[in-house]
């Protein structure tokens, strides 16, 4: 909204004064981060009290880890804080008519809605296992992934002509794959996998939110470069006009994440639940696809990849196929707990690893 106010003033007044700053992505990015942070802080305590009153609480799940503390009784669905503060800040500071912004916001809100319905189903069943079935969630995610893929491959996508069906890889200046059918199948499967990876990682206090912030913040830097014709040409990226607005969204998410961490850090006062975890997964998936950085995600989001891989390997291959566990516990953070590491030590060490991976991913900007 403020972007359009600034543009109107610049076009109709000879000297709009400091309001001309509203046209700069850098200024609006900082403002978006501060705005989302302020909204989260204002909402957090009233929402936590309300969830306690309505008994929207987490239910104990047997992880088989003696050292794991009982999380039952902690309010869940705290992802509402992230969803509201991020969306409000984005609508205030981003260029909301921008195609990149529209697709990311739609992805974020769709998966937030799916997560919220799953959380409410768990609350109604009074069980952490009483939410939507895995099959139903995959169907609902798949329907969105299919629609998103078709948009990306169509003329509705905000890419320059001919870019929609190209796949790029880190360290390479040119596309490594071209073809609507192959790329479309890849994006469809990729979107489902990435949107679930954050949900699988979200198992300890503060574990998922910090790596998510690292990933989205790094993607915000990529968005600024790709959306800037001078920087894109210098660093030999394909220039996508308008992609820079995703930097504003990345900053809004970073602000919301930092404020949410205040209440989600060990011992957590509130959990994000599927409302937040699925929303963040949809956000990251749409960011990477729209910036053509899908193949960067295994490096940038390496923690999410390992968490999801160990979980699926244990469940689908080990338990379901071989009839035995491949790990003591899965996903990775539960395996580390089982080996005797305290919860807060597991979380901080995985934060460090995620931060290092984000720095390595940023290094690919220059090493091409």
C-alpha positions as CSV (number, residue, x, y, z in Angstrom):
1,X,0.0,0.0,0.0
2,X,2.7,2.5,1.0
3,X,4.6,1.8,-2.3
4,X,1.6,3.1,-4.3
5,X,1.2,6.1,-2.0
6,X,4.8,7.0,-2.5
7,X,4.5,6.6,-6.3
8,X,1.4,8.8,-6.4
9,X,3.1,11.5,-4.4
10,X,6.2,11.3,-6.6
11,X,4.1,11.7,-9.8
12,X,1.9,14.5,-8.6
13,X,4.1,16.6,-6.4
14,X,7.3,18.2,-7.3
15,X,9.1,17.4,-4.0
16,X,7.4,14.6,-2.0
17,X,10.2,14.9,0.6
18,X,11.2,11.9,2.6
19,X,8.2,10.0,1.2
20,X,10.2,9.3,-1.9
21,X,11.9,6.6,0.2
22,X,8.7,4.6,-0.2
23,X,9.9,3.8,-3.8
24,X,13.1,2.1,-2.5
25,X,13.1,-1.6,-1.9
26,X,15.9,-1.3,0.8
27,X,13.8,1.2,2.8
28,X,10.6,-0.8,2.5
29,X,12.4,-4.0,3.4
30,X,13.6,-2.5,6.7
31,X,10.2,-1.1,7.4
32,X,8.5,-4.4,6.7
33,X,10.8,-6.3,9.1
34,X,10.1,-3.8,11.9
35,X,6.4,-3.8,11.2
36,X,6.0,-7.6,11.3
37,X,8.1,-7.7,14.4
38,X,5.9,-5.1,16.1
39,X,2.7,-6.9,15.1
40,X,3.9,-10.2,16.4
41,X,4.9,-8.7,19.8
42,X,1.6,-6.9,20.1
43,X,-0.4,-10.1,19.4
44,X,1.7,-12.8,21.1
45,X,0.6,-12.5,24.8
46,X,-3.1,-12.0,24.2
47,X,-3.1,-14.9,21.8
48,X,-1.2,-17.2,24.2
49,X,-3.8,-16.3,26.9
50,X,-6.7,-16.9,24.5
51,X,-5.3,-20.3,23.5
52,X,-4.9,-21.3,27.2
53,X,-8.5,-20.2,27.8
54,X,-9.8,-22.1,24.8
55,X,-7.6,-25.1,25.5
56,X,-5.9,-25.0,22.2
57,X,-3.0,-26.9,23.6
58,X,-0.4,-29.4,22.4
59,X,-0.9,-33.0,23.3
60,X,1.8,-35.4,24.5
61,X,3.3,-37.7,21.9
62,X,5.4,-40.7,22.8
63,X,8.8,-40.2,21.1
64,X,10.4,-43.0,23.0
65,X,13.2,-40.7,24.2
66,X,13.6,-40.7,28.0
67,X,15.3,-37.3,28.0
68,X,12.5,-35.6,26.0
69,X,10.4,-33.3,28.0
70,X,6.6,-33.5,28.0
71,X,5.3,-30.7,25.7
72,X,1.6,-31.2,26.5
73,X,-0.2,-28.2,27.8
74,X,1.7,-25.6,25.6
75,X,-0.5,-23.6,23.3
76,X,-0.2,-24.6,19.6
77,X,-1.3,-22.9,16.4
78,X,1.1,-20.1,17.1
79,X,1.8,-20.0,13.4
80,X,-1.1,-17.6,13.3
81,X,1.2,-15.0,14.7
82,X,3.6,-15.5,11.8
83,X,0.8,-15.6,9.2
84,X,-0.9,-12.4,10.4
85,X,2.2,-10.3,11.0
86,X,3.9,-11.4,7.7
87,X,0.8,-10.9,5.5
88,X,-0.1,-7.6,7.1
89,X,3.5,-6.3,6.7
90,X,3.7,-7.5,3.1
91,X,0.4,-5.8,2.2
92,X,1.6,-2.6,3.7
93,X,5.1,-2.4,2.3
94,X,5.3,-4.6,-0.8
95,X,4.1,-3.8,-4.3
96,X,1.0,-6.1,-4.0
97,X,0.2,-5.9,-7.7
98,X,3.5,-7.5,-8.5
99,X,3.2,-11.1,-10.0
100,X,6.0,-12.5,-7.8
101,X,4.4,-11.1,-4.6
102,X,0.9,-12.4,-5.5
103,X,2.1,-15.9,-6.1
104,X,4.2,-16.1,-2.9
105,X,1.4,-14.6,-0.8
106,X,-1.2,-17.0,-2.3
107,X,1.1,-20.0,-1.6
108,X,1.8,-18.9,1.9
109,X,-1.8,-18.3,2.8
110,X,-3.1,-21.5,1.1
111,X,-0.7,-23.7,3.1
112,X,-1.4,-21.7,6.3
113,X,-5.1,-22.4,5.8
114,X,-4.3,-26.1,5.2
115,X,-2.2,-26.2,8.4
116,X,-4.8,-24.4,10.4
117,X,-7.5,-26.9,9.4
118,X,-5.2,-29.8,10.3
119,X,-4.5,-28.2,13.7
120,X,-8.1,-27.7,14.4
121,X,-8.8,-31.3,13.5
122,X,-6.2,-32.3,16.1
123,X,-7.8,-30.1,18.7
124,X,-11.2,-31.6,18.0
125,X,-9.8,-35.1,18.4
126,X,-7.9,-34.1,21.5
127,X,-4.9,-35.9,20.0
128,X,-1.7,-35.0,18.2
129,X,-2.4,-37.8,15.8
130,X,-6.0,-36.8,15.1
131,X,-5.4,-34.4,12.3
132,X,-5.9,-34.9,8.6
133,X,-4.6,-38.2,7.2
134,X,-1.3,-38.1,5.3
135,X,-3.1,-39.1,2.1
136,X,-5.6,-36.2,2.4
137,X,-2.9,-33.7,3.1
138,X,-0.9,-34.9,0.1
139,X,-3.9,-34.6,-2.1
140,X,-4.6,-31.0,-1.0
141,X,-0.9,-30.1,-1.4
142,X,-0.8,-31.8,-4.7
143,X,-3.8,-29.8,-6.0
144,X,-2.1,-26.6,-5.2
145,X,1.3,-27.7,-6.5
146,X,-0.4,-28.6,-9.8
147,X,-2.1,-25.2,-10.1
148,X,1.2,-23.4,-9.2
149,X,3.1,-25.4,-11.7
150,X,0.6,-24.6,-14.5
151,X,0.8,-20.9,-13.7
152,X,4.7,-21.0,-13.7
153,X,4.6,-22.6,-17.2
154,X,2.0,-20.3,-18.6
155,X,2.0,-16.7,-19.8
156,X,0.6,-15.7,-16.4
157,X,4.0,-16.2,-14.8
158,X,6.0,-13.0,-14.1
159,X,9.1,-14.3,-15.9
160,X,10.5,-12.9,-19.1
161,X,9.5,-14.9,-22.2
162,X,11.1,-18.3,-22.4
163,X,12.2,-18.5,-18.8
164,X,9.3,-20.3,-17.3
165,X,10.4,-23.9,-18.2
166,X,14.1,-23.4,-17.4
167,X,16.0,-25.0,-14.5
168,X,19.1,-23.5,-13.2
169,X,21.8,-25.0,-10.9
170,X,24.2,-23.4,-8.4
171,X,27.7,-22.6,-9.8
172,X,26.4,-22.5,-13.4
173,X,25.5,-19.4,-15.3
174,X,23.2,-21.0,-17.8
175,X,20.1,-23.3,-17.5
176,X,20.9,-27.0,-17.1
177,X,17.4,-28.2,-18.2
178,X,14.8,-26.9,-20.5
179,X,11.4,-28.4,-21.3
180,X,7.9,-27.7,-20.0
181,X,6.9,-31.4,-19.3
182,X,10.1,-32.5,-17.5
183,X,10.4,-29.2,-15.6
184,X,6.7,-29.2,-14.7
185,X,6.9,-32.7,-13.2
186,X,10.0,-31.6,-11.3
187,X,8.3,-28.5,-9.9
188,X,5.2,-30.4,-8.9
189,X,7.1,-33.0,-6.9
190,X,9.6,-30.4,-5.6
191,X,6.8,-28.2,-4.2
192,X,5.2,-31.0,-2.3
193,X,8.5,-32.2,-0.8
194,X,9.7,-28.7,0.3
195,X,6.3,-27.7,1.7
196,X,6.4,-30.7,4.0
197,X,10.1,-30.5,5.0
198,X,9.6,-27.6,7.5
199,X,6.7,-29.5,9.2
200,X,8.9,-32.5,9.7
201,X,11.7,-30.4,11.2
202,X,9.4,-28.6,13.6
203,X,9.8,-30.9,16.6
204,X,11.8,-29.0,19.2
205,X,11.5,-25.6,20.7
206,X,12.7,-23.0,18.2
207,X,14.2,-25.6,15.9
208,X,12.4,-24.8,12.7
209,X,12.0,-21.0,12.9
210,X,15.6,-20.0,12.8
211,X,16.7,-22.1,9.9
212,X,13.6,-20.9,8.1
213,X,14.7,-17.3,8.7
214,X,18.2,-18.1,7.4
215,X,16.7,-19.7,4.2
216,X,14.2,-17.0,3.4
217,X,16.7,-14.2,4.2
218,X,19.3,-15.7,1.8
219,X,16.6,-16.0,-0.8
220,X,15.7,-12.3,-0.2
221,X,19.3,-11.5,-1.2
222,X,19.0,-13.5,-4.4
223,X,15.7,-11.7,-5.1
224,X,17.3,-8.3,-4.8
225,X,20.1,-9.3,-7.2
226,X,17.8,-11.0,-9.8
227,X,15.4,-8.1,-9.7
228,X,18.1,-5.5,-10.2
229,X,19.2,-5.2,-13.8
230,X,22.7,-3.8,-12.9
231,X,23.4,-6.4,-10.2
232,X,22.0,-9.3,-12.3
233,X,24.1,-8.4,-15.3
234,X,27.3,-8.0,-13.2
235,X,26.8,-11.4,-11.4
236,X,25.5,-13.0,-14.6
237,X,22.0,-13.9,-13.4
238,X,19.0,-13.6,-15.7
239,X,17.2,-10.4,-14.8
240,X,13.6,-10.9,-13.7
241,X,11.9,-7.4,-13.5
242,X,9.9,-7.2,-10.3
243,X,11.6,-10.0,-8.5
244,X,13.2,-7.5,-6.1
245,X,9.9,-7.1,-4.4
246,X,10.4,-10.5,-2.9
247,X,13.2,-8.9,-0.8
248,X,10.5,-7.0,1.0
249,X,8.6,-10.2,1.7
250,X,11.8,-11.9,3.0
251,X,12.4,-9.0,5.4
252,X,8.8,-9.2,6.6
253,X,9.2,-12.9,7.3
254,X,12.6,-12.3,9.1
255,X,11.0,-9.7,11.4
256,X,8.0,-12.0,12.2
257,X,10.4,-14.9,12.8
258,X,12.6,-13.0,15.2
259,X,9.7,-11.9,17.3
260,X,8.1,-15.4,17.2
261,X,11.4,-16.9,18.5
262,X,11.1,-14.7,21.6
263,X,8.1,-16.9,22.6
264,X,9.1,-20.1,20.8
265,X,12.7,-20.4,22.2
266,X,13.3,-23.1,24.9
267,X,11.2,-23.6,27.0
268,X,8.5,-22.6,24.4
269,X,5.5,-20.5,25.5
270,X,3.8,-21.4,22.2
271,X,4.3,-23.7,19.2
272,X,3.8,-22.8,15.6
273,X,1.9,-26.0,14.8
274,X,1.0,-27.0,11.3
275,X,-0.4,-23.6,10.7
276,X,3.0,-22.1,10.8
277,X,5.1,-25.0,9.6
278,X,3.1,-25.7,6.4
279,X,2.8,-21.9,5.7
280,X,6.6,-21.6,5.9
281,X,7.1,-24.6,3.7
282,X,4.8,-23.1,1.0
283,X,6.6,-19.8,1.3
284,X,10.1,-21.4,0.8
285,X,8.9,-23.6,-2.1
286,X,7.3,-20.7,-4.0
287,X,10.3,-18.4,-3.3
288,X,12.8,-20.9,-4.7
289,X,10.6,-21.8,-7.8
290,X,10.0,-18.1,-8.7
291,X,13.7,-17.3,-8.3
292,X,14.7,-20.4,-10.2
293,X,16.8,-21.6,-7.2
294,X,15.2,-25.0,-6.8
295,X,18.5,-26.9,-7.0
296,X,20.1,-24.5,-4.5
297,X,17.6,-25.7,-1.8
298,X,19.5,-29.0,-1.0
299,X,22.4,-26.7,0.1
300,X,20.6,-23.7,1.4
301,X,17.9,-25.8,3.2
302,X,20.2,-28.7,3.9
303,X,18.9,-29.1,7.4
304,X,15.3,-29.5,6.1
305,X,16.4,-32.0,3.5
306,X,18.2,-34.2,6.0
307,X,15.3,-34.0,8.5
308,X,12.8,-35.0,5.9
309,X,15.0,-37.7,4.4
310,X,15.7,-39.4,7.7
311,X,12.0,-39.3,8.6
312,X,10.9,-40.8,5.3
313,X,13.7,-43.3,5.2
314,X,12.8,-44.6,8.6
315,X,9.0,-44.7,7.9
316,X,8.8,-45.8,4.3
317,X,11.8,-48.0,3.8
318,X,12.7,-49.1,7.3
319,X,9.4,-49.7,9.2
320,X,7.0,-50.2,6.2
321,X,9.2,-52.2,3.9
322,X,12.0,-53.8,5.9
323,X,10.1,-54.1,9.1
324,X,12.8,-52.6,11.3
325,X,14.2,-49.2,12.2
326,X,17.1,-47.8,10.3
327,X,17.8,-45.2,13.0
328,X,17.2,-45.3,16.7
329,X,14.7,-42.5,16.2
330,X,13.8,-40.2,13.4
331,X,13.9,-37.5,12.2
332,X,17.5,-36.3,12.9
333,X,16.7,-34.1,15.9
334,X,15.1,-37.1,17.7
335,X,18.1,-39.3,16.9
336,X,20.4,-36.7,18.4
337,X,18.2,-36.5,21.5
338,X,18.2,-40.3,21.8
339,X,22.0,-40.2,21.8
340,X,22.0,-38.1,24.9
341,X,22.2,-34.5,23.7
342,X,20.0,-32.0,25.6
343,X,17.2,-30.4,23.6
344,X,18.6,-26.9,23.7
345,X,22.0,-28.2,22.6
346,X,20.5,-30.1,19.7
347,X,18.6,-26.9,18.6
348,X,21.5,-24.5,18.8
349,X,23.9,-26.9,17.0
350,X,21.4,-27.4,14.2
351,X,21.0,-23.6,14.0
352,X,24.7,-23.2,13.5
353,X,24.8,-25.8,10.8
354,X,21.9,-24.1,9.1
355,X,23.6,-20.8,9.3
356,X,26.8,-22.2,7.7
357,X,24.8,-23.7,4.9
358,X,23.1,-20.4,4.2
359,X,26.5,-18.7,3.9
360,X,27.7,-21.4,1.5
361,X,24.6,-20.9,-0.5
362,X,25.3,-17.2,-0.7
363,X,28.8,-17.9,-1.9
364,X,27.3,-19.4,-5.1
365,X,26.3,-15.9,-6.1
366,X,29.9,-15.1,-6.9
367,X,31.2,-18.6,-7.7
368,X,29.6,-19.2,-11.0
